[in-house]
Amino acid sequence: MKSLRSLHLFLGCLFAPMLIFFAVTGSWQLFNWHESKKDKTYIAPPALAALSFIHKDAHVPGTPGRQPTPLRYFMLATAIGLITTTIIGIIMAYRFSNRPLVATILSARGNRAAGIAALDLSVERRGPMHPP
C-alpha cells in the first residue's frame, strides 16, 4: 500500500501543472471567454485565445497540427496519469477510511452527477422536443 501512495504522489506531482492548465483553460471555455463575438461587443484577450487553442487543438499555434508532437504525447500521458491517480485515490479511500460507506455514497453521487450532465448535453444537442 505504501508503494500505491508513493505512485499516487509522484504521478500527481508530475501531472498537476498540466491538469491545472486544463482546468483553468476549460473553465473560461465554459463561458466562451476565449472567443471574440462576431459583432465585436467582446474581444477575447489574445492570451486566452492562444491557451484555449492549445487546450482544444493539442498543439501550439503556428505549428503543424494533426502530427504527433511531444506536447500531444505529454497530454496523452497526462490523461492516463489522471485516470491512474483517480483509481489509486479510490482504492486508498476504501483502504484508509474508517467509513467506506461515505466513499461509496460520494462515488455514487459523482457518477450520478456525471450521468445527469451527459444527459443534459445530449438533450441540449437534440433539443428537448426530439427524444433519442
Buried (B, 14 or more C-beta within 10 A) or exposed (E): EEEBEEEBEEBBEBBEEBBEBBEEBEEBBEEEBBBBEEEEEEEBEEEBBBBBBBBEEBBEEEEEEEEEBEBBEBBEBBBEBBEBBEEBEEEBBEEEEEEEEEBEEEEEEEEEEEEEEEEEEEBEEEEEEEEE
